Amino acid sequence: MNLNKVIIWGHQLHNHTHSYIHNGFYIGFKYLGYKVYWFNEDGENNYPDSNEEIDFNYSLYIVHGLESKNLPLNKTSFYIGHNIEWICNNDYKIPKSHVLLNNADGIPFKNIISLQVYSIECLNKKNYNGYKYYCYTDDYNLIYIPWATDLLPHEIDKNIQNLDNFVIKNISNFIGMPLEHWGIFRDELKKYNIEYKNYGGTFDKNSDRNKSISENIELIQESIITPALQTQWQIDNHYIPCRIFKNISYGKMGLTNNPAVYELFKKKIIYSDSIDDLIKKGLKFNNKIDKNKIIKKLMKIVRDNHTYLNRIQFILDFIKINKNINIII
């Protein structure tokens, strides 16, 4: 099957945490030269180009189950669904929340695969070309990937070149939803007279607390430390957050309370299961004369392995080899 475009379905930037995943895919496909569109759940083009009419056939769809009720259904496209509950209807499937649940044939089984984020489930799954963090099931209908940084490789190179020019403040900025562990982090920072500030995380696309990627980068770069803290459930399930990739790609040392993240970076970042200890280790690292040399090596690891270009290439290779799906630029 030959397809001629990519359609990312669901969300608008900042309306949900998954909107940042879709934004990463959108940026990546666009950079690679594919014809790509991003529609919100109501079927409105987030980035319309004049009066262009878009044909929803012959498309590679990337869909989030939370916003799939108006997903275009056709037999000429291929669908990659994240957290979609598919309802079977003979030889076809349709999202459980779809408005046409009882009034449409749906999508052929063979035109669908599911996408999940890398987790503990992957420990007994097959690895793709020997790469631990790309996995798939025996039937080739479910793939696993970690998320990634929202920067492109050349943008990370720019941060590498500018690393020595960062103006570090006595502050730690966090962009996201402040769960309980961030309250602990905030309180521990007070012991070191370090200010904590929180932005974003409202999941309201109109909130003035939202930050663009460039603003996000600046806030992280000026921070004295920027840990990627995770909940106990995420730690227990080996969940790899996109935040660790982002923070490193922006130019900061990786700090984690998750052993799985520590292992992913081959123990070259800073780990502790104690937030206070993590802060101490992070501040001690800042005093190292060669700290930027160490950070640059980590940034290159992310640049070469953990951008959305890497994730997209895996997906395109996988569906081409195992599903005979080609996307034509």
C-alpha positions in Angstrom: 0.0 0.0 0.0 1.4 3.4 -1.0 0.4 6.4 1.0 0.9 10.1 0.2 0.5 12.0 3.4 0.6 11.8 7.2 -2.4 12.8 9.3 -1.9 13.3 13.1 -5.4 13.1 14.7 -6.4 14.7 18.0 -5.4 17.5 20.3 -4.2 21.0 20.0 -0.9 22.1 21.5 -1.2 22.5 25.3 -4.7 21.0 25.6 -3.3 17.7 27.0 0.1 16.1 27.9 -0.2 14.0 24.7 -0.4 17.1 22.6 3.4 17.4 23.1 3.9 13.9 21.7 1.8 14.8 18.6 3.7 18.0 18.3 7.0 16.1 18.2 5.7 13.8 15.4 4.3 16.8 13.5 7.7 18.6 13.7 9.6 15.5 12.7 7.5 14.5 9.7 7.5 18.0 8.4 11.2 18.3 8.7 11.7 15.1 6.8 9.7 16.5 3.9 6.5 14.5 4.3 3.1 16.1 3.6 1.8 16.2 7.2 -1.4 17.6 8.8 -2.5 17.8 12.4 -6.2 17.9 13.1 -7.9 18.4 16.5 -10.7 16.2 17.7 -13.3 18.3 15.9 -11.7 17.8 12.6 -10.2 21.3 12.4 -6.7 21.7 10.9 -4.4 23.1 13.6 -2.2 24.6 11.0 -4.3 25.4 7.9 -2.5 26.4 4.7 -4.7 28.8 2.7 -7.8 27.1 1.3 -6.2 23.7 0.7 -8.7 20.8 0.5 -7.4 17.7 2.1 -8.3 14.2 1.0 -8.4 11.9 4.0 -7.7 8.8 1.9 -4.3 7.2 1.3 -2.9 8.5 4.6 -0.8 7.3 7.5 -2.8 8.2 10.6 -1.3 8.7 14.1 -4.1 8.7 16.6 -4.6 9.1 20.3 -7.5 7.1 21.7 -8.6 9.9 24.0 -9.6 11.9 20.9 -10.7 9.5 18.3 -14.4 9.9 18.1 -14.4 11.8 14.8 -11.5 9.9 13.3 -11.9 9.6 9.5 -12.5 5.9 8.6 -11.5 4.5 5.2 -10.0 1.4 3.6 -7.2 3.1 1.8 -5.2 4.3 4.8 -3.1 2.8 7.5 -3.7 3.6 11.2 -1.3 3.7 14.2 -3.3 4.0 17.4 -2.1 4.9 20.9 -4.3 3.7 23.7 -7.3 3.1 21.4 -9.9 0.6 22.5 -10.9 -0.9 19.1 -14.3 -2.6 18.7 -14.5 -5.5 16.4 -17.1 -5.7 13.6 -16.5 -8.8 11.6 -13.3 -8.0 9.6 -13.1 -4.4 10.7 -12.4 -2.2 13.7 -13.6 1.1 15.0 -12.7 3.1 18.1 -15.1 2.5 20.9 -15.8 6.2 21.3 -16.5 6.8 17.6 -19.6 8.7 16.7 -20.3 6.2 13.9 -19.9 3.2 16.1 -23.0 1.4 14.9 -23.2 3.0 11.5 -19.9 2.4 9.7 -17.9 -0.6 8.6 -14.7 0.7 10.2 -11.1 0.0 9.3 -9.8 -3.3 8.0 -7.8 -5.2 10.7 -4.8 -5.4 8.4 -4.6 -1.6 8.2 -4.1 -1.1 12.0 -1.3 -1.4 14.5 -1.2 -0.2 18.0 1.5 2.0 19.5 2.6 2.0 23.2 5.3 3.7 25.1 8.3 1.6 26.3 7.7 0.1 29.7 8.3 -3.1 31.8 6.0 -5.0 29.3 8.8 -4.8 26.8 11.2 -6.9 28.8 9.8 -10.1 27.2 9.1 -8.6 23.8 11.2 -8.9 20.6 13.7 -6.1 20.0 13.9 -4.4 16.6 17.3 -4.9 15.1 18.8 -5.6 18.5 17.8 -2.1 19.8 16.4 -2.6 23.3 14.0 0.3 23.3 12.1 -0.5 20.1 10.0 -3.6 20.6 7.1 -5.4 19.0 4.8 -8.4 19.5 5.0 -11.7 17.6 2.0 -10.8 15.4 3.6 -7.4 14.4 0.4 -5.6 15.5 1.8 -3.8 18.5 5.0 -1.7 18.7 6.7 0.0 21.6 8.9 3.1 21.6 10.0 5.6 24.2 9.0 9.2 23.6 11.7 11.7 22.7 13.0 15.3 22.8 11.0 17.9 20.8 14.2 19.2 19.2 15.7 18.3 15.9 19.4 17.3 15.7 20.6 20.6 14.3 18.8 22.4 17.2 20.6 20.2 19.7 23.9 21.1 17.9 23.1 24.8 18.4 22.6 24.2 22.1 25.9 22.3 22.3 27.7 25.3 20.7 26.0 27.7 23.1 26.5 25.6 26.3 29.3 27.7 27.7 27.2 30.8 27.4 24.3 29.8 29.6 23.5 32.3 32.4 22.6 30.0 35.3 20.3 31.5 38.0 19.7 30.3 41.5 16.4 28.8 40.4 14.9 25.5 39.2 12.1 25.8 36.7 9.7 23.0 36.0 7.3 23.0 33.0 4.5 20.5 33.5 1.9 19.2 35.9 3.3 19.4 39.5 2.4 16.1 41.1 3.3 15.2 44.7 7.0 14.6 44.2 7.4 18.1 42.8 6.1 19.5 46.1 8.8 17.5 47.9 11.4 18.8 45.4 10.2 22.4 46.0 10.5 22.0 49.8 13.9 20.4 49.6 15.2 23.2 47.4 14.4 25.7 50.2 17.1 24.1 52.3 19.6 25.3 49.6 18.0 28.7 49.2 17.0 27.8 45.6 13.8 29.2 44.1 11.3 26.8 42.5 9.0 27.9 39.7 6.4 25.9 37.9 4.9 26.7 34.4 2.4 24.9 32.1 0.7 21.7 33.1 -2.8 23.3 32.9 -3.9 21.4 29.8 -5.8 24.5 28.9 -4.6 25.7 25.4 -5.5 29.3 26.3 -3.7 29.5 29.6 -1.1 32.2 30.0 1.0 29.6 31.9 1.8 27.7 28.7 5.3 28.0 27.3 6.5 27.6 23.7 9.4 25.2 23.0 11.8 28.2 22.8 10.6 29.5 26.2 10.8 26.0 27.6 14.4 25.8 26.5 15.3 29.1 28.1 13.7 28.3 31.4 15.5 25.0 31.6 18.9 26.4 30.5 18.8 29.1 33.2 18.0 26.5 35.9 20.7 25.4 38.3 19.4 21.8 38.2 16.6 20.2 36.2 15.6 16.7 37.4 13.2 14.5 35.5 11.3 13.2 38.6 8.8 10.4 38.2 6.0 8.8 40.3 6.4 5.4 41.9 4.1 3.8 39.4 6.3 5.1 36.5 9.5 3.9 38.3 8.0 0.4 39.0 6.9 0.1 35.4 10.2 1.2 33.8 8.5 4.2 32.1 10.9 6.4 30.2 9.7 10.1 30.3 10.3 12.5 27.4 11.4 15.0 30.0 14.8 13.4 30.5 15.5 13.6 26.7 14.3 17.2 26.6 16.3 18.4 29.5 19.5 16.9 28.2 19.0 18.1 24.7 18.4 21.6 26.0 21.8 21.5 27.7 21.4 20.2 31.2 22.8 17.3 33.1 20.3 14.4 33.4 19.0 13.8 36.9 16.6 10.9 37.6 15.0 8.9 40.4 14.2 6.0 38.0 16.8 3.2 37.7 15.4 2.3 34.2 16.3 5.8 32.9 19.7 5.5 34.6 20.3 2.3 32.7 19.2 3.7 29.4 22.0 6.3 29.6 24.4 3.5 30.8 24.7 5.2 34.2 26.3 8.3 32.7 23.6 10.6 34.2 22.9 11.2 37.9 20.6 8.8 39.8 19.2 8.6 43.3 15.9 7.4 44.7 16.1 10.2 47.3 15.0 13.7 46.0 17.3 15.4 48.6 20.2 13.2 47.6 19.5 13.9 43.9 19.6 17.7 44.6 22.9 17.3 46.5 24.5 15.3 43.6 23.2 17.7 41.0 24.6 20.7 42.8 27.9 18.9 43.4 28.1 18.2 39.6 27.6 21.9 38.8 31.0 22.5 40.6 32.9 20.1 38.3 35.3 21.9 36.0 34.6 19.5 33.1 30.8 19.4 33.6 30.1 20.8 30.1 32.3 18.2 28.5 30.2 15.5 30.2 26.9 17.2 29.2 28.0 17.6 25.6 28.5 13.8 25.3 25.0 13.2 26.7 23.5 15.7 24.3 25.1 13.9 21.4 23.6 10.6 22.6 20.1 12.2 22.6 20.8 13.9 19.2 21.8 10.7 17.6 19.3 8.3 19.2 16.3 10.1 20.9 14.7 12.6 18.6 11.4 12.1 16.9 13.3 11.6 13.7 14.7 8.4 15.2 11.2 7.3 16.3 9.7 8.1 13.0 12.4 6.2 11.1 11.7 3.1 13.2 8.0 3.3 12.6 8.4 3.8 8.8 10.9 1.0 8.6 8.7 -1.3 10.6 5.5 -0.8 8.7 7.4 -1.0 5.3 9.0 -4.4 6.2 6.2 -6.0 8.1 3.0 -4.4 6.7 4.2 -3.4 3.1 3.3 0.3 3.8 5.2 3.0 2.0 4.9 6.8 2.5 5.7 8.7 -0.6 7.3 12.2 -0.2 
